[in-house]
Amino acid sequence: MSAKKYVACVAGFMFVFMAANLALWHFVVKDIFMQDELNRMGSFSSTRSFTPKHEYSKRHVELKEYLASGRKESFDVVTLGDSFSNGSGAGYYQDYISEKYGLKLVNARFRNHCLEDLYILTESGMLDELNPSAVILESVGRHVQDRLGASEISPSKFSMTREYAERFLHDRVREKSEQLASGFFAPVMTEAVKKFLVNIVYRMTDSERLGEEAYIAGLSRELFTNPVYENTLLYYYYDLNYLNESPNAEMINRNLNAAAKILADKNIKLIFMPCVDKYDLYYPYITNKRGRPENTLFDELRNMPGKNYVLIDTKAILRKELERGGKDVYWFGNTHWSWKGSEKVCDELAKYLLPEKLN
């Protein structure tokens, strides 16, 4: 083949490749990408929920913003956790507590590891400045074991100056999908089209899998308001990790009790809020469980004796809501709860947050 023909073949291939990418992106994939996280993970297009998004008139304070302001004030509650605490799904559950119960909340986000983040706050001296009456530690269920049950966590490992600790602080979560999908040649186009094609192969080999990260199951009841998909469950593959990893409830309890002792010495109440995994929450209604047993994490945490902290049993709270026929407790296309779900949990939380203010 002559050099001229070779160049023409390469150019022709590149043209066809780019044209195919553009066609798939603009006519198929872009719409999926602009939907929710599980839709993106599984390249799965769905209808929209009838439950609208909701915002609150009052807002909590982010620790990074508070420190940047230079003002000095105390707060009723400090929250530390992962995406459930940092703006995903329902937005900020802290805003609902601020609005309905009139409490001042500050959210601290260092490593998205609730206990490590707490020790960064205590060891750097920032917790004393914030002077809360309660601290909420939150973790999604699928990460409770690796975060709190794998080994004993020592506060001394996180000893650092305030100035150094501030370097780890994150800003508020901001939506990036629109920015990534903008323009004729969107920055995410090639990768999104590739995922779309790969996910087709996953579906051909396993009817339960939408892709590498997203799974699908049928439900025995209509628990979502998305037309056509009212009795369909989308969930994250890591929700099934409990099948290979048993919780060490004793170690989890030991780590939390150690933190509770440190806070009690400062007259601060510790509240632990594990957020139930989506598959775990909807488990009773899944029509084909494929022989999988139920996740025992919450049973073991609930029955662990000698807790010196408050356990917020999100699984029990939200299961009751499902039993009452509640819909969109979690968003259909998301791994997180909706504001409907978070408000139910927050109403339970409020019973332990400065009860003298809530009577």
C-alpha positions in Angstrom: 0.0 0.0 0.0 1.3 3.4 -1.0 1.8 6.1 1.6 -1.0 8.1 0.0 -3.5 5.2 0.2 -2.4 4.5 3.8 -3.1 8.1 4.8 -6.4 8.0 3.1 -7.4 4.8 4.9 -6.4 6.2 8.3 -8.2 9.5 7.6 -11.3 7.5 6.4 -11.3 5.4 9.5 -10.9 8.4 11.8 -13.8 10.1 10.0 -16.1 7.1 10.4 -15.1 6.7 14.0 -15.8 10.3 14.9 -19.0 10.4 12.9 -20.3 7.3 14.7 -19.3 8.8 18.1 -21.1 12.0 17.3 -24.2 10.2 16.1 -24.4 7.9 19.1 -23.7 10.7 21.5 -26.1 13.3 20.2 -29.0 11.0 19.4 -28.7 8.3 22.1 -26.1 8.6 24.8 -26.3 12.3 25.7 -29.8 11.9 26.9 -28.8 9.0 29.2 -25.8 10.8 30.5 -28.0 13.8 31.6 -30.1 11.5 33.7 -29.2 10.1 37.2 -26.1 8.3 38.3 -27.4 4.7 37.9 -28.8 5.6 34.5 -25.3 6.8 33.5 -23.6 3.7 35.0 -25.8 1.3 33.2 -26.4 3.4 30.0 -30.1 3.0 30.9 -32.7 5.6 29.8 -35.8 5.9 32.0 -38.7 8.2 32.5 -38.6 10.9 35.2 -40.1 10.6 38.6 -43.3 12.4 39.5 -41.7 13.4 42.8 -40.2 16.9 42.2 -36.8 18.0 43.6 -37.1 20.0 46.8 -35.0 22.8 48.4 -35.3 24.3 51.8 -35.4 27.9 52.8 -32.8 27.5 55.5 -29.3 26.2 54.9 -26.6 24.6 57.0 -23.0 25.9 56.9 -20.1 24.1 55.3 -17.0 24.2 57.5 -14.8 25.4 54.6 -17.1 28.4 54.1 -17.3 29.1 57.8 -13.5 29.2 58.2 -13.1 31.4 55.1 -15.6 33.9 56.5 -13.3 34.5 59.5 -16.3 34.7 61.9 -16.4 32.9 65.2 -19.6 31.2 66.3 -20.8 27.9 67.8 -23.2 25.3 66.3 -25.7 22.9 67.6 -24.7 20.0 65.5 -21.6 18.9 63.5 -22.2 16.4 60.7 -19.5 14.2 59.1 -20.0 11.6 56.4 -19.9 10.6 52.8 -22.1 11.5 49.8 -25.3 11.2 51.9 -24.1 14.0 54.0 -22.4 16.0 51.3 -25.2 16.9 48.9 -26.0 13.9 46.8 -29.5 12.5 46.2 -31.8 14.6 48.3 -29.4 17.5 48.6 -28.5 18.2 52.2 -30.6 16.6 54.9 -29.0 19.1 57.2 -31.0 21.9 55.6 -34.3 20.1 56.5 -33.2 20.0 60.1 -32.2 23.6 60.1 -35.6 24.6 58.5 -38.0 22.5 60.6 -36.2 22.4 63.9 -34.3 25.7 63.9 -30.9 24.1 64.7 -27.6 25.4 63.5 -25.6 22.7 61.6 -22.1 22.7 60.2 -20.9 20.0 57.8 -17.3 19.1 57.7 -15.9 17.2 54.8 -12.2 16.1 54.8 -11.8 12.5 53.6 -15.4 11.3 53.4 -14.6 9.0 56.3 -16.8 9.9 59.2 -14.6 8.8 62.1 -11.3 9.9 60.6 -12.8 13.2 59.9 -14.0 13.5 63.5 -10.5 12.9 64.7 -9.1 15.5 62.4 -11.6 17.9 63.9 -10.8 17.0 67.5 -7.0 16.8 67.1 -6.8 20.1 65.2 -8.8 21.9 67.8 -11.6 22.9 65.4 -14.2 20.9 67.2 -13.7 22.9 70.4 -14.2 26.1 68.4 -17.5 24.9 66.9 -18.7 23.8 70.4 -21.6 21.6 69.3 -23.9 19.6 71.6 -24.1 16.7 69.1 -22.0 15.1 66.4 -23.6 13.0 63.6 -21.3 10.4 62.0 -22.8 9.0 58.8 -21.7 6.2 56.5 -23.4 4.4 53.7 -24.0 0.8 54.8 -21.8 -0.8 52.2 -18.7 1.0 53.6 -19.4 0.6 57.4 -17.2 -2.5 57.7 -14.2 -1.2 55.8 -14.4 2.2 57.5 -15.2 1.2 61.0 -14.9 -2.6 61.4 -11.6 -3.4 59.7 -9.3 -2.3 62.5 -9.1 -0.1 65.6 -8.9 3.6 64.7 -6.6 5.7 66.9 -7.1 9.4 67.2 -3.4 10.0 67.5 -2.9 9.0 63.8 -4.8 12.1 62.8 -2.9 14.6 65.0 -2.3 17.7 63.0 -2.4 21.5 63.2 -5.5 23.4 62.2 -3.7 25.0 59.3 -2.7 21.6 57.9 -6.2 20.1 58.5 -7.8 22.9 56.5 -5.9 21.7 53.4 -8.1 18.6 53.4 -11.4 20.4 53.4 -13.7 20.1 50.4 -16.2 22.5 48.9 -19.9 21.9 48.4 -20.8 19.2 45.8 -21.6 20.8 42.5 -23.3 19.2 39.6 -20.9 18.7 36.7 -22.9 16.6 34.2 -24.2 19.6 32.2 -20.7 21.1 31.9 -19.2 17.8 30.8 -22.0 17.2 28.2 -21.9 20.7 26.8 -20.7 21.5 23.3 -20.8 19.7 20.0 -17.6 17.7 20.9 -18.5 17.2 24.6 -15.5 16.4 26.8 -17.1 13.2 28.0 -18.5 12.0 24.6 -16.0 9.3 23.7 -15.8 7.7 27.1 -19.6 7.8 27.5 -20.1 6.2 24.1 -17.5 3.5 24.9 -19.4 2.7 28.2 -22.7 2.5 26.3 -21.3 -0.1 23.9 -19.6 -2.1 26.7 -22.8 -2.1 28.7 -24.6 -3.7 25.8 -22.3 -6.7 26.1 -23.0 -6.9 29.8 -26.7 -7.0 29.2 -26.3 -9.7 26.6 -24.4 -12.0 29.0 -26.5 -11.4 32.2 -30.0 -10.1 32.3 -29.5 -8.7 35.8 -26.7 -6.4 34.8 -27.0 -3.1 33.0 -23.3 -2.7 33.1 -20.2 -3.2 35.2 -21.6 -1.0 38.0 -25.4 -1.0 37.7 -27.8 -3.8 38.2 -31.6 -4.1 37.7 -34.3 -6.2 39.4 -38.1 -6.4 39.4 -40.2 -5.5 42.5 -43.4 -7.1 43.7 -44.9 -3.6 44.4 -44.9 -0.2 42.8 -42.4 1.7 44.9 -41.4 4.4 42.4 -43.3 7.0 40.4 -41.3 6.8 37.2 -43.9 5.8 34.5 -43.3 2.2 33.2 -40.6 1.6 35.9 -42.8 1.8 39.0 -41.9 -1.7 40.1 -38.3 -1.8 38.8 -35.2 -1.4 41.0 -31.8 0.0 39.8 -29.0 -0.5 42.3 -25.2 -0.2 42.6 -23.2 -3.4 42.3 -21.3 -2.8 45.5 -24.6 -3.2 47.4 -23.9 -6.9 47.0 -20.5 -6.8 48.7 -22.1 -8.0 51.9 -22.2 -11.5 50.4 -18.4 -11.6 50.6 -17.7 -9.4 53.6 -19.2 -10.0 57.1 -19.5 -7.0 59.4 -17.3 -7.1 62.5 -19.9 -5.5 64.8 -17.7 -5.7 67.9 -14.9 -3.7 66.2 -17.4 -1.2 64.8 -18.9 -0.8 68.3 -15.5 -0.4 69.9 -14.4 2.3 67.5 -17.7 4.2 68.0 -17.6 3.9 71.8 -14.0 5.2 71.8 -15.2 8.2 69.9 -18.2 8.6 72.1 -15.9 8.7 75.2 -13.8 11.5 73.7 -17.0 13.5 72.9 -18.6 12.8 76.2 -15.6 14.4 77.9 -16.5 17.5 75.9 -20.2 17.2 76.8 -21.0 16.3 73.2 -23.5 13.5 72.2 -22.4 11.0 69.5 -25.0 9.9 66.9 -24.1 7.2 64.4 -26.3 7.1 61.3 -25.5 4.3 58.8 -27.5 4.8 55.6 -29.0 1.7 54.3 -28.0 0.4 50.9 -30.7 0.6 48.2 -30.7 -3.2 47.6 -30.8 -3.9 51.3 -33.8 -1.5 51.8 -35.9 -2.9 49.0 -34.8 -6.6 49.5 -38.2 -7.9 50.7 -39.9 -6.7 47.5 -37.3 -8.0 45.0 -39.0 -10.8 43.0 -36.0 -12.8 42.1 -33.4 -12.7 44.8 -31.3 -15.4 43.1 -30.8 -17.2 46.4 -29.1 -14.3 48.1 -29.7 -13.9 51.9 -30.6 -10.6 53.4 -27.8 -8.2 54.6 -27.4 -8.6 58.3 -25.5 -5.4 59.0 -28.3 -3.5 60.7 -29.4 -6.6 62.7 -25.9 -6.9 64.1 -25.5 -3.2 64.8 -29.0 -3.0 66.4 -28.4 -6.0 68.7 -24.9 -5.0 69.8 -24.9 -4.5 73.5 -23.0 -1.7 75.3 -23.5 1.1 72.8 -22.5 4.5 74.3 -23.8 6.4 71.3 -27.2 6.8 69.6 -27.8 4.5 66.6 -30.1 5.8 64.0 -31.6 2.7 62.3 -32.3 4.1 58.8 -33.2 0.6 57.5 -36.0 0.2 60.1 -37.2 3.7 59.6 -37.4 3.5 55.8 -38.7 -0.1 55.7 -41.7 1.1 57.7 -42.2 3.8 55.1 -42.2 1.2 52.3 -44.6 -1.0 54.2 -47.0 2.0 54.3 -46.7 2.1 50.5 -44.3 5.1 50.4 -42.9 5.7 46.9 -39.6 7.3 45.9 -38.0 6.8 49.3 -34.8 6.5 47.2 -34.6 8.0 43.8 -35.2 5.5 41.0 -32.0 6.3 39.1 -29.8 7.1 42.1 -28.0 5.2 44.9 -29.2 7.8 47.4 -32.4 8.6 49.3 -34.8 11.2 48.1 -35.9 14.1 50.3 -38.9 12.0 51.2 -36.6 9.4 52.7 -34.2 11.8 54.3 -37.0 13.7 56.0 -38.3 10.5 57.7 -34.8 9.8 59.0 -34.3 13.4 60.1 -37.6 13.4 62.1 -36.1 10.5 64.1 -32.8 12.2 64.4 -34.5 15.3 65.8 -35.5 13.3 68.9 -31.9 13.1 69.9 -30.7 16.5 68.8 -30.9 18.9 71.7 -34.2 17.5 72.9 -34.6 20.5 75.3 -35.0 22.7 72.3 -37.5 20.4 70.6 -40.1 20.0 73.3 
